[in-house]
Amino acid sequence: MGIKKVIVKIYIKCLIIQFKFRKMLLGFDNANLMLQRVDKRAIIPILRAGGAKIADECIFKTPLFIDNAKGTYKNLKIGKHVSIGANTYIDLMDEVLIGDYTGVGPGVSFLTHWHVGEVPMKKLFPYKTEKIIIEANCFIGINSTILYGAELEEFTLISSQTLISEKYKTGSLVAGNPAKITNKLSEKVIAKIVNK
């Protein structure tokens, strides 16, 4: 192992210690702010140290915004070879599950709950929380929003600036606000992708 790799490893360990120290001394919310400014090489080790399950070969770009984590990142579960773009917002009031080989463009928001606040309107729109499931081999375009209860089956492609609030079947190509299926990958095309 070269000297540069050793220095980077020590640097990342120091950032994890800083995260744990801030969590202990100043609280989880303060420590969580590190994800907005920290070196992107430290994102995954910090998330894992906070309880997230993240497989190998993932890439996170900064800044990363995580909200409603309630003192732990345990509601975040990410498969292998996943790429998360800069300025991604993840609401961890409920689980966010992202499958292997999935790409998430910059500025994507994952919102796992609905809460209008402590106002009279809450009688019409009660609090709701539900997990988000993104299966393997999906792509979510820049500035899209994935709402609570949404599920993307394998090989689903979401165009940029799309609002997703429901379940989409394998191979769906989805765009718009409100989201609509614009096309579908054939089984033959999916088989080609899988067999390469």
Phi, psi and omega in degrees: 000129181287164182298323180297317179296322179296316181296317179297318179299316178295316179302313180294319177299322177297320178293323177295318177298318178299317178301311181296321179294314178298320179298315182290317186275318188247354179101159184298318183300321178293315179297323180300331180298339179302328183296343180277341187230350189284157175306133185301336178292342183263350184302306184297314177300324179292315179299317178296319179297334178269003174110355179290150174254107182232123181286178183285163174063032176264157178231128174240136174255152180256156000282154175239131181246117177242131185232156176057037182282346178054042174086002181202153176261019186299340179279001179256119180228119187232133180283186184280152177058041177261140178243126180245121183285168179297153177063028176282137179246125181235116177269116184258030175298331174224182185287144169239114182246121181238123184281170182305149173056037179254142177247134179239116182291170179298146173075014179283141178243133174248113184245109185266002178212163178234126180206114181277353180102183181272071182228161180305330181299342181295342175294327178276326184234081184291159178304137179215139176223141180201147182286162176246133180238120174244113181283182185293154172063036177257165172222135179240119184287163184309138175059027174275160178236128179250117184266162180310139178084353181289147177217128176248117176285171185309147175061029175271135180244123180252124179290165180296150177056040180257141177258115184253124182225008182216192181265137176238135184286164180310132175080010180287138170252117192238139179210157170103173178219097009285155183292140176222147175286121182261339180193177181216136174287135179284160177299326179297316179294316179299318179299321177298316181296314182296322185275359179276000000 
